[in-house]
Amino acid sequence: MTLEAIKYKAGQLQILDQLLLPAESKYIPVAGVKDGWNAIYKMQVRGAPAIAIVGCLSLVVEIYDKQYDTKDALQSEIVEQLQYLVTSRPTAVNLKLAADDVKALAESLLANETVNGEGMKQEIIKSVEQMLVKDIEDNRAIGDNGANALLKGVDRPLKLLTHCNTGSLATAGYGTALGVIRSVNERNLLDHVYCTETRPYNQGARLTAYELVHDKLPATLVTDSMVAALLNSTKVDAIIVGADRVAANGDTANKIGTYQLAVVAKHHAVPFYVAAPFTSIDVAIQDGSRIKIEERPEQELTHIGGQRIAAPGIGCWNPAFDVTPAELITGIITERGVLKPSELAEKVRQK
Ligand SMILES: CSC[C@@H](O)[C@@H](O)C(=O)COP(=O)(O)O
């Protein structure tokens, strides 16, 4: 049975509360946009693609049973709610791009005189529901493309390392970087996977480790600070991470700690891949210096499971993401192939 972070059917949305994992598997209802915003902000759901899907589905839940007097009223509700939703977490671009698509669709339906109010609503609901299907298809393609690239000219099982959580819990299913690892495993060519703890919020230890154990993959947990020692002592074939926002030049914002992994990978000549769907690529931003980095509450750093671990009174800096410069990235594994960072912008334009 595959792990399901998001359960949706006909206007009913539930998410697996990721703050309770791995101790407890509990689905909570998302009854509308306010619930969606809160679940995303509190990180009950997280991971760039899952954030976008839950955000947009919370809008669907919001409008599903409501009656609108006019198409304009529906349009205003959609625009207002999406503007609010994108304020939940600022770094991942997926929700913003998905919101832009929904707004553009609403705009064109509003202008189309052959479509009535109910028709407009149903079209919008249908297009958001499609996101779940499309995300899994993209992840499968990313998995295949990544496995092909990693296994090219290689006839022995691979040792791979990943950071944060990019699996079924971070997406509609299967995963991006973890999807690549799953694809390598499906070809019986996975020797071992190392997952980092991912301080401060431990998505690696809590969530990726949970997925790896669930799938019975050969895996070992390391702290973030052990990676240099690991690469020095063990032949790791590649590091694969996800992305929250890839700028036009290939600079990539991802979970804090990604940048230091890329630096260490370069020192040890280990290929460093980013696995990300096109929904994580933001060509409107030229380079990584312009990506807004979310800062999270200091409790995520000072406490673990509600227990204070840091000395009271100490100041904290808690950026949730960092930016890895394009020159440290071997390739960006997308649903449309593995691209060099420099090829990215052109490929997006060809869409
Ligand atoms: C496919 S998920 C890609 C990224 O969103 C992931 O690597 C990541 O950084 C998640 O951060 P999080 O703060 O847990 O939402």
The ligand as a Gaussian input file, in Angstrom:
#p B3LYP/6-31G(d) Opt

LIG

0 1
 C        9.052000      17.328000      -3.577000
 S        9.262000      18.291000      -2.214000
 C       10.556000      19.443000      -2.602000
 C       10.831000      20.404000      -1.517000
 O        9.645000      21.031000      -1.158000
 C       11.487000      19.727000      -0.312000
 O       12.779000      19.308000      -0.678000
 C       11.561000      20.698000       0.829000
 O       12.472000      21.501000       0.927000
 C       10.421000      20.691000       1.763000
 O       10.509000      21.678000       2.744000
 P        9.343000      21.798000       3.821000
 O        9.775000      22.952000       4.674000
 O        9.304000      20.502000       4.545000
 O        8.088000      22.100000       3.056000

